[in-house]
């Protein structure tokens, strides 16, 4: 059944007001000079609800749709799509009827500014850190850097958890490229079974209260730590202190300026996991331990933009569960698997899934507001992807990252968990495989098939009046209901009832151009009147040459009616 929940978004989410998320409850090689198609092409006759994926190299890109003998209009969902499993691939495409008409422009929508912690700055920095782990390009920590907090001794080397009030120093990224580090001195303010919270000695006053810190410790200890470790895998303990450290430090606030933080769409970095702290051969250069870095409360905005206590209390658990998955994933792939870290796009999708999963844990307690607090960012980012699938790769390039890309990663992860079961995230993490090869191995089907089915599901999963095949469905969300509700509450932030709007065309008048990017593509609805004649579509690179095989192009077609 569907559950409507009211978002009570504090601090950073105040700009979008109270919003309702709606979910479904569930357990959890052709060369140049291609011939003109003319009236010919590979014949295609599909029943309603049937679908296929066509390799353009098999038919020179020409596909002929059978005449419509039914007494009603026929409609096809046609997707020029890239099914490649490597990031960074792209190629131009053109989809034309046999007799093209003037080009139909791709639909574009206003992309509103989202909550600032969900901005592009945080997405790009998170992806930068995943790339840093993959390429092992850790910058040298500056051992001679002056401490930014004075008068606090180095930690004792004794094993075991820290004692409340104990003090130690940490090396922290001094900028968003982590080109240098600074020495931060901090004090342990709250210590639990799994978590120890340290506060920067120079954190602005008054800061979080003892009650606030105990509340954060308890949610980390009793909910987020067990949930992430049960779902994804083990965390290491290379510093033998039996806890994961949460370091709340001024340096995270200072990674962005106040101007950057307040720029629409940019936002700030709420927290991160730095892989160099655990990387073999590098960890002793840094902090040699399991650490999550977070902003400190700064109501007066003395470090960057202002962050009220309520905002930090709200955003830190969401950021922690996201970054903790990154930590576990790194441990399982690199420390336990002695292999490469997971590719950034899939690692990010799993971390966004961790946010949603944490939110869902509150639904068992009928706490729908807390569910929305955790899951709102996922829904918002997914909306950005569906607004711009033609411009947004699923497989995030190594030098890039955006909210739309993150949204695509979460949608894909959510879809494959719905299709292949709640145990899938753990299988994806606890392996030496990465990326598309990992997905193929754990799902038991080719990545190209999975990504094509996912692309169809984004349109037909809960399409009114259409019974989507089970393999083309999300079972955990009713996205049309969710986004319609969000649109009705705030049409400026969610400008469409449903963000994905395929180009609409008569089958004999198609002329669509664009660029296929890794794992993504464009959407077209092609209609054929009752009694309408057959029509042919030509899928090519530019009208005369083939689409580059580097993107593994496919023309995915499903008959809707």
Secondary structure, DSSP 8 states (H G I E B T S, - for coil): -EEEEE----GGGGGG-S-EEEEE-------S-----TT--EEE---TT-EEEE-GGGTTTEEEE----SSS-EEEEEEEEE---STT-EEEEEEEESS--S-------------GGGSHHHHHHHHHHHHHHHHT------TT--BSS-S--------S---TT-EEEEEEESSTT--SEEEEEEEEEEE-SSEEEEEETT--SS-S-HHHHHHHHHHIIIIIHHHHHHHT-----TTSSSSEEEEE-HHHHTTS-HHHHTSTTT----EE--GGGT-TTTGGGTT-S-EEEE---BTT-SSSS-B-HHHHHHHHHHHHHHHHHHHHHHIIIIIIT-S----HHHHHHHHHHHHHHHHHHHHTTT-HHHHHHHHHHHHHHHHHHHH-GGG--SS--TT---HHHHHHHHHHHHHHHHHH-TTHHHHHHSSS--HHHHHHHHHTS-HHHHHHHHHHHHHHTT-TT----GGG--SSB-HHHHHHHHHHH-TTTS-SSSS---EEEEGGG-EEEEEEETT-B--EEEEE-TT---EEEEEESSSSS---GGG-EEEEEEE--
